[in-house]
Amino acid sequence: MSKNHEPEAPARKAIDWPLMKNNISRADLDTVIELLNQDDPVLTQSKNVRAFEREWSEWLKVKHSVFVNSGSSANLVTMAALKELNGSGEVIVPAITWVSDIASVLWCGFKPVFVDVDPRTLGMDNEQVLERLGPQTRAVFLTYVLGFNALGQELLTELERRSIPLIEDVCESHGATFQRRKLGTFGLASNFSFYYAHHLSTIEGGMVCTNNADFYETVRMFRSHGLVRELESPSRKREFWDEYPDLNPEFIFAYSGLNVRGTEINAVIGRSQLKRLDDNVNQRTENLRLFLDHLNPEVYQTDFVLEGSSNYALTLILKKPDEALCRRVMACLRENGIECRRGTAGGGNQVRQPYLRKIVGPEAWRRFPHADHVHFFGFYIGNYPSLERDKILSLSELLNAVASSRVRSVLAAAPRELE
């Protein structure tokens, strides 16, 4: 048979790797059915919400937790409580984070002060944070990006010395640790997200955690319209009743609060998922280690600080700026059915976003070169406990091949529209 009539090689089968997979199991759904099968079940915030808050506090090892309807709401009521207790001023924030962190700072009237990220943790560069502390600093809002710990002892010591609160965003990092202690237990408050495909999911939901009784009570009121009846402290309730005798005790609004309550359905799912959270955390971290161990360290960043990691998504960052290689990587991922997000957490450098350009100026992104590198040459790829080991190894092999000189000429013509 002539060469012109040779049969074509079969097309390579796509790996089919979605960015997220539903983290809700059959067992979780059965708990919902059991709730709904009760005679006249209460579905709004009730005893299951309280039980979930208590069980989560025990797992995290904090005194108080407040369940809300999203991680973004957790950010918002945390910032609202911070302003009520500490007043206005500046909040130090990272250039790479989710929009709701910055939005909560802005909505509550604080001035955001941005710092660049540490390339090995993707969290705030601790040295830059220390440089930017000042008399107007009301908090440091630290995001643990994609499961990496970004906390250092020097920062903790200085914040304690200056009595500046640390607020921890642990939305992508459930179970991550520093000095063998869970992140979310070091600051005045910490926020968690239970969104679809997070380490623990309640469909939608979030948690505010704290060891400070005053902060806890303030968050409880902000969660539910600012109502005094949400207070747990009888003495504090009595203070409000005595101060405002002209008001119905059931309808005293201490603050212009919100309604960000969770439901019983969300709570029973969370309680069910909490039983397997530790196993899920361990599997996610093992997946990340396998991925990084098989990537070419000359081309891709592999030296992340993994001690205490609780990985949310596989982290893929080009070691050096290389637009041509970046296009080939995106083409490879797309051709093999591997969904990704460019820029990693939150879409990359937040100060490039329209809502911030009006505040920090159109050229502010230049001050954050590490965040900007991740913005253009960083990606995250889905990671979940059910992810097959063979897929991770196949992906590593594909990425290494894309970067090798043997296939460079073949893939150099990747379509420009992928940029």
BELMOPE-V234209 format. One record per helix or strand of 2 or more residues. SS is the DSSP state (h for helix, s for strand). FROM is the first residue (numbers start at 1). LEN is the number of residues. If there is no record, write none. Layout:
ss: [SS & SS]
from: [FROM & FROM]
len: [LEN & LEN]
This chain:
ss: [h & h & h & s & h & s & h & s & h & s & h & h & s & s & s & s & s & h & h & h & h & h & h & s & h & s & h & h & h & h & h & s & h & h & h]
from: [3 & 26 & 47 & 64 & 71 & 90 & 99 & 111 & 126 & 137 & 145 & 153 & 165 & 177 & 181 & 189 & 206 & 213 & 228 & 234 & 249 & 264 & 277 & 313 & 323 & 340 & 345 & 350 & 354 & 364 & 369 & 378 & 389 & 405 & 416]
len: [3 & 11 & 14 & 5 & 16 & 5 & 9 & 5 & 7 & 7 & 3 & 10 & 5 & 2 & 2 & 5 & 5 & 11 & 3 & 10 & 3 & 11 & 17 & 6 & 13 & 3 & 3 & 3 & 7 & 4 & 9 & 5 & 15 & 7 & 3]
